[in-house]
């Protein structure tokens, strides 16, 4: 498969790119900073320099032309303020989805966040600061946009992300208790979701658990 990953230099994306390359997929990673290109090449991913905060839908659709799937794994990242939570976590996700629809990409996996639905209807959970609230609002808005599109989309909401090796054991369902999950297990779950078109048009939450990833995806 030809798979395009937005946010190609992110921690999840680099692990995902290596996994996909190692199984024989043709993987392209979208990055804004050309200095990151060698990091992508080192894991077998072809870099594509494109700023999703500035690009238009035609440019992104050209990049996606011929792709079998695309993954939105971008994020404004730690230290970013409210404006970039909107421009990246919402705006760039919406742009990628619009371009994927225009280019006829059949499969779309969007990395969101556990708790995104907690801000539905303008609700504000206790103890959430302004920046994290904006982040959750941006993720939910991107999900809402995706639901309206003619794409084989799946939304994945991982819990708190941790580094280190994956366990291969997860809990994946429309609703799960709060918890953490290694980034490596998030990446492995995305790989399995890409191969599971029956999970299209589902919103799934992910934390560490006691089910093998392949089994968890089949059950979902």
Backbone bond lengths (Angstrom), bond angles and torsions (degrees), N, CA, C in turn:
res aa  C-N    CA-C-N  psi(-1)  N-CA   C-N-CA  omega(-1)  CA-C   N-CA-C  phi
1 X - - - 1.459 - - 1.522 110.71 -
2 X 1.315 115.90 150.69 1.464 121.10 170.36 1.521 106.79 -99.49
3 X 1.326 115.68 119.95 1.461 121.82 -174.24 1.522 109.22 -126.12
4 X 1.313 116.19 130.23 1.460 122.18 179.98 1.526 108.48 -109.59
5 X 1.328 115.73 127.52 1.465 121.63 -178.84 1.518 109.28 -111.33
6 X 1.318 117.27 120.61 1.463 121.70 173.69 1.524 108.70 -85.45
7 X 1.331 115.32 136.88 1.456 119.10 -172.82 1.508 110.20 80.09
8 X 1.337 115.01 41.37 1.459 121.77 -169.24 1.509 116.18 -62.12
9 X 1.342 118.28 -17.41 1.466 120.55 -178.93 1.519 112.01 -98.90
10 X 1.326 117.81 1.27 1.462 119.63 178.12 1.516 111.86 -67.28
11 X 1.319 116.02 163.84 1.461 120.06 -175.93 1.527 111.95 -63.29
12 X 1.323 116.82 -44.04 1.463 119.26 177.37 1.520 109.90 -65.98
13 X 1.337 116.11 -43.75 1.464 120.48 -174.99 1.527 112.22 -62.50
14 X 1.323 118.44 -39.88 1.462 120.30 -179.96 1.532 111.14 -65.58
15 X 1.338 116.31 -39.44 1.464 119.46 177.05 1.523 109.51 -66.57
16 X 1.329 115.78 -44.95 1.459 121.24 179.34 1.524 111.49 -60.69
17 X 1.325 115.94 -44.83 1.459 119.89 -179.89 1.512 112.44 -59.71
18 X 1.318 116.52 -42.75 1.475 119.85 178.05 1.531 110.67 -63.72
19 X 1.334 116.75 -44.06 1.472 119.81 -179.94 1.525 111.49 -59.81
20 X 1.320 115.91 -45.24 1.458 120.14 -178.66 1.524 111.32 -67.25
21 X 1.333 116.38 -42.63 1.463 119.87 178.08 1.520 110.86 -61.92
22 X 1.329 116.47 -43.33 1.460 120.35 -175.78 1.521 112.27 -65.10
23 X 1.332 117.36 -23.40 1.462 118.27 177.61 1.532 112.16 -95.12
24 X 1.349 116.09 2.40 1.456 119.71 172.37 1.513 116.56 105.48
25 X 1.324 117.58 6.32 1.460 119.63 178.61 1.525 111.04 -78.29
26 X 1.324 115.57 155.01 1.462 123.91 172.97 1.530 106.32 -91.78
27 X 1.324 117.49 111.32 1.458 121.49 -170.85 1.525 110.53 -116.29
28 X 1.330 115.03 131.44 1.466 122.56 176.21 1.525 107.71 -117.57
29 X 1.311 116.84 133.97 1.457 121.28 178.16 1.520 111.00 -115.10
30 X 1.320 116.73 124.24 1.464 121.17 177.91 1.521 108.97 -84.36
31 X 1.325 115.26 125.30 1.465 121.19 178.00 1.518 109.45 -131.89
32 X 1.309 116.30 154.71 1.464 121.07 176.87 1.522 111.09 -91.91
33 X 1.327 116.30 -34.54 1.457 122.31 -173.48 1.533 109.98 -99.93
34 X 1.343 118.77 114.15 1.469 119.99 -178.88 1.523 113.13 -62.82
35 X 1.335 117.89 -20.38 1.461 120.38 178.70 1.534 111.97 -65.83
36 X 1.321 116.96 -15.54 1.468 120.58 -179.56 1.525 112.98 -88.90
37 X 1.323 116.74 -3.30 1.468 120.39 -172.74 1.529 112.59 -59.78
38 X 1.325 117.66 -41.49 1.463 119.57 -177.57 1.524 112.02 -64.79
39 X 1.335 117.05 -31.80 1.470 119.77 177.66 1.521 110.69 -64.08
40 X 1.320 116.59 -36.35 1.462 119.96 178.06 1.527 110.53 -70.80
41 X 1.331 115.92 -44.55 1.468 119.02 179.76 1.524 111.01 -59.45
42 X 1.334 117.01 -33.95 1.463 120.99 -177.91 1.521 112.49 -64.39
43 X 1.341 117.54 -23.01 1.465 119.89 178.47 1.532 111.25 -106.72
44 X 1.338 116.48 11.82 1.449 120.45 175.02 1.515 115.12 88.16
45 X 1.326 117.11 16.55 1.463 121.82 -177.89 1.526 109.69 -105.16
46 X 1.309 117.00 135.71 1.458 122.01 176.56 1.522 109.12 -82.89
47 X 1.345 118.02 120.80 1.461 119.34 -179.10 1.521 112.13 -77.77
48 X 1.331 115.51 143.66 1.464 122.41 172.93 1.519 106.57 -130.06
49 X 1.323 116.87 113.26 1.462 121.21 -176.23 1.524 109.12 -84.23
50 X 1.329 115.29 113.97 1.463 121.49 -178.69 1.522 108.00 -158.69
51 X 1.313 116.58 126.18 1.462 121.64 -179.96 1.527 108.51 -89.00
52 X 1.315 117.46 107.54 1.452 121.03 -176.71 1.524 112.72 -70.17
53 X 1.322 117.22 -15.05 1.471 119.38 174.84 1.521 111.65 -79.06
54 X 1.326 117.41 -16.15 1.457 121.35 -176.71 1.529 113.25 -118.72
55 X 1.314 118.10 -20.69 1.467 121.78 -173.31 1.526 111.41 -71.98
56 X 1.331 115.65 157.41 1.457 119.71 173.67 1.526 109.25 -100.09
57 X 1.316 115.65 168.01 1.461 120.22 -172.35 1.525 111.80 -65.54
58 X 1.339 117.36 -32.24 1.464 119.73 -179.86 1.524 111.22 -64.61
59 X 1.346 116.53 -41.58 1.466 120.12 179.83 1.522 111.06 -64.43
60 X 1.321 116.78 -41.33 1.460 119.95 179.79 1.524 110.37 -69.59
61 X 1.325 117.26 -39.69 1.469 120.48 178.69 1.519 111.40 -62.24
62 X 1.338 117.15 -37.17 1.473 119.67 176.89 1.522 110.55 -62.33
63 X 1.317 116.08 -40.83 1.464 120.11 179.53 1.531 111.11 -65.94
64 X 1.317 116.46 -33.66 1.460 121.08 -178.18 1.526 113.58 -84.65
65 X 1.318 117.16 -8.26 1.462 120.50 -176.60 1.529 110.60 -56.66
66 X 1.310 116.36 127.80 1.456 121.23 179.35 1.512 114.95 84.47
67 X 1.331 118.01 -1.45 1.464 120.27 179.63 1.519 110.51 -74.81
68 X 1.320 116.52 144.98 1.460 122.27 174.65 1.522 111.37 -86.75
69 X 1.325 116.15 -23.83 1.460 120.32 -178.59 1.516 109.22 -161.46
70 X 1.333 114.36 157.13 1.453 119.16 171.58 1.516 108.83 -138.22
71 X 1.326 115.25 150.97 1.463 122.01 -178.32 1.521 108.20 -125.44
72 X 1.328 116.69 126.72 1.462 119.58 173.02 1.518 107.92 -93.80
73 X 1.346 115.22 106.62 1.458 121.42 179.53 1.517 110.64 -124.16
74 X 1.339 116.40 19.84 1.462 120.72 -178.88 1.523 110.56 -83.27
75 X 1.314 115.31 161.39 1.463 121.39 175.98 1.507 109.56 -166.57
76 X 1.318 115.15 152.72 1.465 118.92 179.82 1.525 111.49 -65.56
77 X 1.324 116.56 -29.48 1.457 120.23 173.59 1.513 114.36 87.27
78 X 1.346 116.12 170.19 1.459 121.52 -179.71 1.527 111.01 -60.72
79 X 1.309 115.95 143.25 1.464 120.37 177.45 1.505 114.53 87.90
80 X 1.329 117.76 -10.00 1.459 120.25 178.71 1.526 109.59 -82.64
81 X 1.323 115.86 151.26 1.453 120.64 -177.81 1.511 112.58 -95.15
82 X 1.316 114.13 -172.91 1.463 121.20 -176.75 1.528 112.97 -57.25
83 X 1.351 120.29 -44.78 1.466 119.25 -176.98 1.526 113.37 -58.71
84 X 1.330 117.83 -39.72 1.474 119.44 -177.56 1.525 112.07 -79.11
85 X 1.325 117.90 -22.37 1.466 117.65 171.32 1.524 108.83 -60.62
86 X 1.325 116.79 -39.09 1.456 119.98 178.89 1.523 111.58 -74.14
87 X 1.331 117.44 -44.48 1.469 119.00 -173.73 1.517 112.86 -72.71
88 X 1.329 118.26 -28.18 1.470 120.90 179.95 1.532 111.01 -99.48
89 X 1.324 116.54 -60.28 1.463 119.94 -171.86 1.527 112.43 -68.45
90 X 1.307 117.32 -26.33 1.464 119.66 172.33 1.528 111.47 -104.30
91 X 1.339 116.86 -59.67 1.457 120.88 -171.51 1.515 113.95 -59.55
92 X 1.318 117.33 -45.53 1.467 119.74 -178.78 1.522 111.56 -69.99
93 X 1.330 116.30 -34.29 1.462 119.57 176.97 1.525 111.00 -65.29
94 X 1.323 116.24 -43.24 1.465 120.84 178.19 1.528 110.37 -63.16
95 X 1.324 116.66 -42.42 1.468 120.73 179.00 1.527 110.78 -61.12
96 X 1.327 117.17 -45.87 1.459 120.17 -179.21 1.528 110.72 -63.29
97 X 1.325 116.74 -41.21 1.460 119.89 179.66 1.525 111.30 -65.21
98 X 1.316 116.50 -42.17 1.473 119.94 178.24 1.526 110.50 -62.70
99 X 1.326 115.99 -42.54 1.466 120.05 179.77 1.522 111.31 -67.13
100 X 1.332 117.43 -38.65 1.463 120.97 178.51 1.522 110.74 -63.69
101 X 1.321 115.97 -40.06 1.462 120.42 177.43 1.530 110.02 -64.07
102 X 1.331 115.76 -43.16 1.463 120.75 -179.89 1.529 111.65 -64.76
103 X 1.341 116.28 -38.13 1.462 121.27 -177.49 1.531 112.68 -84.23
104 X 1.325 117.53 -6.20 1.462 120.22 179.91 1.511 114.42 74.12
105 X 1.318 117.47 31.35 1.469 120.93 178.27 1.530 108.43 -73.40
106 X 1.319 118.13 124.26 1.469 119.02 -172.52 1.523 115.71 -77.98
107 X 1.339 118.29 -21.96 1.478 119.82 -172.90 1.522 108.99 -130.76
108 X 1.340 115.99 134.78 1.459 121.55 -176.66 1.521 107.93 -141.63
109 X 1.334 116.80 120.24 1.467 121.47 175.34 1.519 108.30 -114.22
110 X 1.307 115.68 126.05 1.464 121.29 -177.78 1.524 109.49 -113.40
111 X 1.332 116.40 123.81 1.463 121.04 176.38 1.521 107.85 -84.93
112 X 1.311 116.03 117.26 1.455 122.31 -179.77 1.526 108.49 -111.90
113 X 1.309 117.83 -137.25 1.460 120.13 -178.25 1.519 110.12 -152.20
114 X 1.316 115.89 137.11 1.453 120.40 171.12 1.533 107.96 -57.49
115 X 1.308 116.30 133.93 1.465 120.15 -178.78 1.506 114.23 96.79
116 X 1.344 117.66 -3.57 1.464 119.28 -178.91 1.525 111.01 -59.28
117 X 1.338 115.90 -36.20 1.465 118.27 -178.13 1.523 113.04 -73.86
118 X 1.335 117.38 -8.18 1.467 120.04 -179.78 1.522 112.66 -71.57
119 X 1.345 117.03 -13.96 1.472 119.99 -179.98 1.534 111.10 -105.99
120 X 1.326 117.16 10.90 1.463 120.33 178.65 1.520 110.13 -59.60
121 X 1.327 115.17 140.29 1.457 120.32 178.74 1.509 114.34 69.76
122 X 1.353 116.28 17.28 1.456 120.06 179.45 1.510 114.55 83.65
123 X 1.338 117.57 7.13 1.469 120.33 177.91 1.526 110.20 -63.09
124 X 1.311 115.58 150.44 1.469 120.10 178.36 1.527 108.90 -131.53
125 X 1.333 117.21 111.29 1.464 119.87 179.51 1.521 111.52 -62.19
126 X 1.304 116.08 149.59 1.458 120.81 178.11 1.526 110.76 -62.00
127 X 1.327 115.63 140.89 1.457 121.16 173.80 1.502 115.54 79.03
128 X 1.324 118.40 6.55 1.465 121.53 -179.12 1.525 109.18 -92.92
129 X 1.351 116.52 123.99 1.461 118.76 -178.95 1.531 110.61 -77.87
130 X 1.335 115.40 173.31 1.465 120.24 -173.19 1.526 112.77 -61.01
131 X 1.336 116.90 -40.34 1.463 119.98 -175.79 1.527 110.63 -70.36
132 X 1.327 117.31 -44.63 1.467 118.61 -180.00 1.526 110.93 -68.62
133 X 1.316 116.45 -33.20 1.470 119.89 175.64 1.529 110.00 -62.73
134 X 1.334 116.29 -43.98 1.465 120.01 177.48 1.526 111.17 -63.22
135 X 1.318 116.68 -36.89 1.466 121.58 178.14 1.529 110.52 -62.27
136 X 1.333 116.84 -48.21 1.462 120.28 179.91 1.525 111.02 -65.11
137 X 1.327 116.94 -38.78 1.467 119.79 176.77 1.529 110.93 -62.21
138 X 1.331 116.63 -41.46 1.469 121.06 -179.76 1.527 110.58 -64.88
139 X 1.328 116.63 -43.12 1.461 120.00 179.48 1.523 111.04 -63.51
140 X 1.326 117.06 -42.99 1.454 119.62 -179.89 1.525 111.44 -66.75
141 X 1.330 116.91 -39.71 1.468 119.93 178.13 1.524 111.17 -62.94
142 X 1.341 116.96 -38.92 1.465 120.52 177.13 1.529 110.61 -65.06
143 X 1.325 117.26 -40.14 1.459 120.89 176.15 1.530 110.92 -61.68
144 X 1.325 115.90 -45.64 1.461 120.34 -178.45 1.526 111.29 -60.83
145 X 1.332 115.92 -40.29 1.459 119.57 177.14 1.530 110.49 -63.33
146 X 1.318 116.42 -42.98 1.464 120.83 -176.14 1.532 111.36 -64.50
147 X 1.320 116.55 -36.54 1.466 120.18 -179.09 1.528 112.46 -59.16
148 X 1.332 116.27 -26.68 1.463 120.23 -176.18 1.524 112.75 -86.00
149 X 1.321 118.01 -3.69 1.466 120.66 -170.54 1.527 112.65 -98.59
150 X 1.325 113.97 153.67 1.458 121.92 179.22 1.522 108.73 -86.91
151 X 1.317 115.33 71.41 1.462 123.26 -178.46 1.526 108.50 -137.04
152 X 1.314 116.25 154.43 1.456 120.96 171.62 1.515 108.99 -84.04
153 X 1.332 115.60 69.94 1.462 120.31 -171.90 1.530 111.84 -90.35
154 X 1.330 114.00 150.44 1.460 122.29 167.66 1.523 107.45 -135.06
155 X 1.317 116.57 131.28 1.469 121.65 175.07 1.522 108.12 -99.31
156 X 1.328 115.99 128.30 1.459 121.91 177.34 1.528 108.58 -113.99
157 X 1.325 115.84 121.38 1.474 121.93 179.75 1.524 109.94 -109.26
158 X 1.327 118.26 91.54 1.464 118.86 177.78 1.527 111.31 -76.68
159 X 1.328 114.23 155.20 1.459 120.18 173.71 1.519 110.88 -77.47
160 X 1.329 116.67 -158.57 1.467 121.59 -179.01 1.525 109.73 -59.44
161 X 1.319 115.65 128.05 1.465 120.86 -173.82 1.522 110.89 -87.09
162 X 1.322 115.93 134.74 1.458 120.96 178.34 1.521 109.09 -128.55
163 X 1.336 115.26 153.91 1.459 121.28 177.39 1.527 109.90 -86.59
164 X 1.318 114.49 177.68 1.453 119.36 179.93 1.508 111.27 103.05
165 X 1.326 116.30 173.36 1.470 120.21 -176.89 1.521 111.38 -66.91
166 X 1.315 114.83 149.91 1.452 119.57 174.99 1.517 111.09 -75.20
167 X 1.321 115.65 157.01 1.463 121.00 177.93 1.526 111.23 -98.24
168 X 1.350 116.58 -19.28 1.454 120.22 -174.87 1.511 113.14 76.07
169 X 1.335 116.61 4.87 1.466 122.29 -177.47 1.528 108.49 -119.27
170 X 1.336 116.83 122.75 1.456 119.94 -175.29 1.524 110.83 -138.87
171 X 1.309 114.13 170.03 1.466 123.03 167.50 1.515 106.31 -121.37
172 X 1.318 117.68 119.04 1.456 123.83 -174.65 1.523 108.68 -131.26
173 X 1.336 115.86 120.06 1.459 119.73 -176.96 1.523 108.03 -165.45
174 X 1.337 117.70 169.40 1.468 119.19 176.68 1.523 113.37 -60.16
175 X 1.330 117.22 -26.07 1.461 120.99 176.47 1.514 108.89 -146.50
176 X 1.333 116.43 129.19 1.462 121.01 178.37 1.524 108.57 -133.86
177 X 1.332 118.20 158.95 1.468 120.19 175.26 1.526 110.45 -66.20
178 X 1.296 116.21 156.99 1.461 119.76 176.88 1.517 109.77 -61.55
179 X 1.339 114.41 145.24 1.448 119.82 179.95 1.509 109.86 -179.29
180 X 1.304 116.25 -173.48 1.461 121.61 -179.27 1.520 109.88 -113.58
181 X 1.327 114.89 169.93 1.462 120.24 179.14 1.529 108.56 -158.69
182 X 1.320 118.78 135.28 1.469 119.91 176.83 1.532 110.85 -64.72
183 X 1.315 115.32 143.66 1.470 119.64 177.96 1.520 111.76 -58.01
184 X 1.336 116.02 -34.17 1.473 119.35 179.48 1.524 111.02 -62.97
185 X 1.325 117.83 -35.18 1.457 120.32 178.13 1.525 110.99 -74.48
186 X 1.327 117.27 -31.62 1.460 119.76 173.90 1.533 109.47 -62.56
187 X 1.336 115.97 -46.95 1.464 119.96 179.84 1.523 111.21 -61.05
188 X 1.316 117.23 -44.41 1.468 120.34 179.93 1.523 111.44 -64.48
189 X 1.316 116.91 -34.43 1.467 120.38 177.39 1.522 110.41 -68.05
190 X 1.333 117.55 -39.27 1.468 120.43 176.64 1.519 110.54 -60.85
191 X 1.323 117.39 -43.60 1.465 120.31 177.43 1.528 110.28 -55.93
192 X 1.330 116.22 -46.71 1.463 120.15 -179.18 1.527 111.44 -65.48
193 X 1.326 117.51 -37.59 1.464 120.81 179.00 1.524 111.36 -66.55
194 X 1.324 117.05 -37.95 1.459 120.13 178.21 1.525 111.31 -59.48
195 X 1.324 116.30 -30.33 1.458 121.51 -179.12 1.525 112.76 -91.69
196 X 1.327 117.12 4.58 1.466 120.91 -174.89 1.521 110.14 -123.94
197 X 1.326 117.42 78.93 1.471 119.60 -178.94 1.517 113.22 -60.27
198 X 1.330 118.53 -19.00 1.462 120.55 177.94 1.527 112.22 -68.33
199 X 1.344 117.17 -12.76 1.470 119.47 176.22 1.528 111.53 -88.94
200 X 1.324 117.41 4.41 1.464 120.08 178.63 1.517 110.55 -62.73
201 X 1.322 114.43 144.19 1.462 124.78 178.89 1.527 111.77 64.60
202 X 1.335 114.67 33.49 1.464 121.35 175.05 1.531 109.96 -122.09
203 X 1.310 116.10 146.19 1.460 123.51 171.17 1.516 106.84 -107.22
204 X 1.321 116.68 118.78 1.457 121.90 -174.16 1.520 110.67 -123.38
205 X 1.317 115.51 137.10 1.464 121.39 178.01 1.527 109.21 -103.18
206 X 1.346 115.36 149.83 1.463 120.46 -170.43 1.523 111.46 -138.76
207 X 1.305 115.72 126.85 1.464 122.62 169.50 1.526 107.36 -140.83
208 X 1.299 116.53 172.47 1.462 119.61 174.80 1.524 109.52 -64.21
209 X 1.325 115.22 148.10 1.454 119.44 -177.73 1.504 111.28 -159.85
210 X 1.322 116.43 -149.12 1.472 119.61 -176.37 1.522 112.51 -126.74
211 X 1.320 117.55 18.77 1.463 121.12 177.24 1.525 109.90 -109.93
212 X 1.327 116.50 137.27 1.452 120.09 173.48 1.530 109.23 -59.43
213 X 1.339 116.91 144.31 1.449 120.02 -173.73 1.518 112.15 -58.18
214 X 1.315 118.31 -45.43 1.456 120.73 -179.72 1.523 111.53 -60.07
215 X 1.317 116.52 -41.51 1.466 121.04 179.16 1.520 111.18 -67.27
216 X 1.332 116.09 -39.95 1.465 120.56 179.36 1.513 111.47 -63.43
217 X 1.317 116.26 -39.43 1.462 119.81 178.47 1.526 110.79 -69.55
218 X 1.317 117.47 -40.72 1.465 119.47 177.25 1.535 110.81 -60.70
219 X 1.303 116.71 -41.84 1.466 120.90 179.54 1.516 110.81 -65.94
220 X 1.329 116.87 -36.54 1.475 120.69 179.93 1.504 111.86 -67.96
